[in-house]
Amino acid sequence: MKMRCAVAGACALTLLPIRAQADPAASVTMSGGIERHWTSNALDSEFEIPDWYTLLRGSLNRKWDGDDASAAVGAEFQATRHDLVRIEDDRAAALSAELFRRLPGGVELRGTLNYRASSEGDDLQIGPLALGTRTLKQVAGAGVQIGIDLGNATSLILEAADSFEAIGPTRFQDDILPATRLDPNRNSLKFALQLTRTLGAFAFGGSASALLVSVERLGMPPVALSFGQYGLRGEAAFKGPDGSTLGLALGAEWLGDRDGFYSRARPAWQVAATKPLPRDLELRASFFGRYETADSDDPLASWLRRAEIEIGWKPLERLALATGIACQVKQNLLFENEERTRALYAQAVYETGAAAALVFRVDFSKTFKTVIDVRQTTFDAFAGLRLKI
């Protein structure tokens, strides 16, 4: 497992003592939730199979606060269980640690370590048949962040992070086929720099980023490719006296794989806004365009554009309602398939007490995949209970 400079930085931070009071303040928070879902498309494919499933999640976090430092550790888990389509059941657990230290001269250091293991159920489509699969995935990562106060309401943030994803052999339902590795291991190294200047209600600045992904060679043609992605953009934000916010980022991203199949720069943008309205209403909207490398069916990446608009309403102190629509276009870079999605959702959250809430939500989406001519329609509804201590 290759954990280069980010690991070294995070490990160095863990050696820094916490200069705190004689008895540092410690706090523990626990949260959990159970949800009961009904979906019209349990396989998330053109073959629509309705099913009920239960989602269970929980987390435990402990934090120690000192005068100029803090430390935190956490653990969380999540599991789903379907009534009929058991091949889609998922289980995951994660551990994390974070250390923060404030130094003289306006310098702040933050180091993080994390580990996640998951057993993911899926299906392999063979004509009208769906063959269940299960894969064990493990992800370990570390990062270090340095914040510097440059004076005159100007700050500089430097960040480095590294993560390694190890994917085991895929096992097939009833062992009908021998276990086979279908997905490669990968290492992701990320660097980022952000410079921000604040003037009253305005903030503006710029950022630069680099993502270097090394992928194990698997299959012919390969299942996935190693690549580099670089970004540069200007940023601006505004917060009005009535609580309105507006954020804008505009720049460019370049992405290219090491085998020379694709190399291109594209514009990258993000706009996000919130606006309080009369009668306890609030309008939220966002629109962005960027390369998508984490969630793509393409061996390399996709070009993603997504717009969302949501309106929230709080008719009672304990009741919050929201509804919204989203439109998304994801264009594969090498496969040349285009995935067009339209979604509509509505949600209600009722706080039964200071640490408990009931949640009701419905989601409806339609997806069209152009080259392979696949149409998917999914309706999902759930009721859940969320607790926090």
LUMNU-639995 format. One record per residue (C-alpha): residue in three letters; x, y, z. Coordinates in steps of 0.02 Angstrom, whole numbers, plus 50000, padded with zeros to 5 digits. Example, Ala and Ser with C-alpha at 12.3 -4.5 7.8 and 13.67 -1.06 7.14 Angstrom:
BEGIN
ALA506154977550390;SER506844994750357;
This chain:
BEGIN
MET500005000050000;LYS500775016349943;MET500435030650063;ARG501715043650015;CYS501825061650075;ALA500035062850140;VAL500315048150255;ALA501965055050316;GLY501145071850352;ALA499675064250444;CYS500805052950547;ALA501895067750593;LEU500365077050656;THR499875062450766;LEU501515064950860;LEU501075082850907;PRO500525083951089;ILE498875092051134;ARG499295107251239;ALA497675108551334;GLN496985110951506;ALA497395098451643;ASP495755089751603;PRO495355092351418;ALA493515093451376;ALA492885077451297;SER491235074951209;VAL490395059451140;THR489045059351007;MET488055044550944;SER486835044250800;GLY485815030950715;GLY484395028150598;ILE483265014850528;GLU482315016950364;ARG481045006250275;HIS481085008350085;TRP480025002849941;THR480805003849767;SER480084999849597;ASN481814995349528;ALA482854985249651;LEU484154980449519;ASP484324998549458;SER484214992549278;GLU483014991649131;PHE482244976149212;GLU481114983849344;ILE480884972649497;PRO479944980349645;ASP480524976349821;TRP480544982050001;TYR482184984450094;THR482784990450264;LEU484245002450288;LEU485125003250456;ARG486525015550497;GLY487435021650651;SER488955031450709;LEU489965034650866;ASN491155049450883;ARG492245055751025;LYS493145072351028;TRP494415079951148;ASP494575099051147;GLY496055108651217;ASP496655126751216;ASP497535125751048;ALA497235107950990;SER495905094550973;ALA495795076150930;ALA494345065550871;VAL494005047450829;GLY492465039950750;ALA491655024050689;GLU490125021250581;PHE489195007350493;GLN487805005150365;ALA486854989950304;THR485404986450187;ARG484324970850180;HIS483084967350040;ASP481544956650065;LEU481674947949895;VAL483214953549796;ARG484514948449926;ILE485924949749798;GLU485824968749816;ASP486154968950004;ASP487634979950058;ARG488634981250219;ALA489974993950263;ALA490984999750415;ALA492215014050433;LEU493475020950559;SER494215038550562;ALA495405049150665;GLU495785067750659;LEU497045078850747;PHE497025097850744;ARG498395109450807;ARG498495128550809;LEU500265135550802;PRO500925153250832;GLY500925164950684;GLY499175160750622;VAL499585143050563;GLU498385128450586;LEU498755110050552;ARG497495096150527;GLY497875077750496;THR496645063850456;LEU496675044950442;ASN495235034150382;TYR494825016250337;ARG493245008850260;ALA492774990950219;SER491214986050124;SER490374970650055;GLU489384976349904;GLY488024966349819;ASP487664969049635;ASP487104959549482;LEU487834954449315;GLN486554956149174;ILE486564941449052;GLY485124944948935;PRO483514944549040;LEU484424935749183;ALA485254944449332;LEU486674934649412;GLY487054940549589;THR488814945949633;ARG489714951149793;THR491354960449810;LEU492404965449961;LYS493154982849949;GLN494374991250067;VAL494915009550062;ALA496285017150172;GLY496725035450164;ALA497685049350249;GLY497785068050227;VAL498605083650294;GLN497965101550283;ILE498895117650324;GLY497965134050348;ILE498945150450352;ASP498275167550401;LEU499165179750284;GLY498385195150364;ASN497215207950288;ALA495785195150296;THR496745183750178;SER497025165250206;LEU497965151350116;ILE497515132850130;LEU498685119150070;GLU498085101150063;ALA498805084050018;ALA497885067550028;ASP498195049649974;SER497025034749970;PHE497225016649916;GLU495745005849862;ALA495964986949866;ILE494584976849782;GLY494464958149809;PRO493824944749689;THR491994945649640;ARG491014930449699;PHE489504924549599;GLN487814918849661;ASP487784900349712;ASP489604899149654;ILE488964896649477;LEU490614904049414;PRO492324904449497;ALA492774920249593;THR493554932749474;ARG494324949949495;LEU493254962049394;ASP493864978549466;PRO495664984649485;ASN496544991649638;ARG496925010149628;ASN497935023549717;SER497355041749716;LEU498515056049762;LYS497765073449776;PHE498525090749801;ALA497535106949821;LEU497865125449854;GLN496565138649896;LEU496835157249922;THR495375167649993;ARG495165186250031;THR493665192550132;LEU492945210150114;GLY491395212450220;ALA490005201750147;PHE491085196749998;ALA492435183549982;PHE493455180049828;GLY495005170549778;GLY495615155949677;SER496085137649689;ALA497165124849601;SER497095105949614;ALA497955090349548;LEU497325072449554;LEU498495058149506;VAL497675040949495;SER498675025049468;VAL497605010149418;GLU498104991949415;ARG498134984849239;LEU496684972549230;GLY495874964949075;MET496134967848889;PRO495554980648845;PRO495864987049022;VAL494404989349140;ALA495095006249197;LEU496515017949152;SER497775028149251;PHE497595046849228;GLY498005064249287;GLN496755078249316;TYR497215096449346;GLY496065111049387;LEU496195129949404;ARG494745141549447;GLY494245158249519;GLU492975159049659;ALA491805172149733;ALA490475171749870;PHE489215183749945;LYS488115183050100;GLY486715195650115;PRO485955203150273;ASP484355193050247;GLY485305176450243;SER485415175350053;THR487005167149987;LEU487805166249816;GLY489355156349770;LEU490205156049601;ALA491705146449538;LEU492325147049358;GLY493875139349281;ALA494515124649180;GLU494995106449206;TRP496205096049104;LEU496135077149104;GLY497225064649013;ASP497595046049030;ARG499355038949026;ASP499015028248872;GLY498585043148764;PHE496775038548725;TYR496075055148790;SER496815072048828;ARG495745087748838;ALA495395103448938;ARG493585108448972;PRO492765122949064;ALA492255119349244;TRP490975129249341;GLN489875129049495;VAL488485140849547;ALA487535139049711;ALA486245150849787;THR485005151549930;LYS483625164449953;PRO482425166150101;LEU480645169550045;PRO479085175650136;ARG478055163650241;ASP479575153750301;LEU480025147750126;GLU481795145850060;LEU482385143349882;ARG483995133749846;ALA484775131049675;SER486415124549603;PHE487195121049434;PHE488905113649398;GLY489945105749262;ARG491525095449287;TYR492445079249252;GLU491745064749352;THR493045051549395;ALA492335043449553;ASP490645037749486;SER490755033249302;ASP490385017949196;ASP491805023149080;PRO493575015849093;LEU494225033649111;ALA492925046449167;SER491355055949117;TRP490925074049081;LEU489535078549205;ARG488305092949206;ARG486955094049340;ALA485655107049391;GLU484555106549546;ILE483215117749618;GLU482355115249785;ILE481085124649888;GLY480965121950075;TRP479565126750194;LYS479465126150383;PRO477625128050427;LEU477935122650607;GLU479435123950722;ARG479695105150717;LEU479135101550539;ALA480185104850384;LEU479575101250207;ALA480565101550045;THR480325097149863;GLY481455098749712;ILE481935093549538;ALA483605088949462;CYS484255086649285;GLN485895077949245;VAL486875073449089;LYS488375061849106;GLN489385059048948;ASN490655044748946;LEU492325050348875;LEU492855033948791;PHE491255023848773;GLU490365039348703;ASN488755034248790;GLU487715048348862;GLU486665045849019;ARG485225058049039;THR484305058449206;ARG482795068149267;ALA482305067049451;LEU480925073549565;TYR480895071849755;ALA479905077349908;GLN480365075850092;ALA479615079050263;VAL480605079250426;TYR479705080150593;GLU480735082450751;THR479905072350888;GLY481155078551016;ALA482865086351036;ALA483735070350979;ALA482475061450868;ALA481655064650700;LEU480455055650584;VAL480875056750399;PHE479745053350249;ARG480405054750072;VAL479925049949894;ASP481065050049741;PHE480615047649559;SER481905046949419;LYS481985042749234;THR483635038649148;PHE484025036148964;LYS485695028948907;THR485885033648725;VAL487135021948640;ILE486565006148727;ASP484745011948715;VAL484255008048895;ARG482825016748986;GLN482625015749175;THR481195022049282;THR481355021249471;PHE480175026049611;ASP480825025149789;ALA479875029349949;PHE480435027450128;ALA479995031450308;GLY481365032250437;LEU481825036450617;ARG483445045850654;LEU484205047450828;LYS485625057950895;ILE486345057751071;
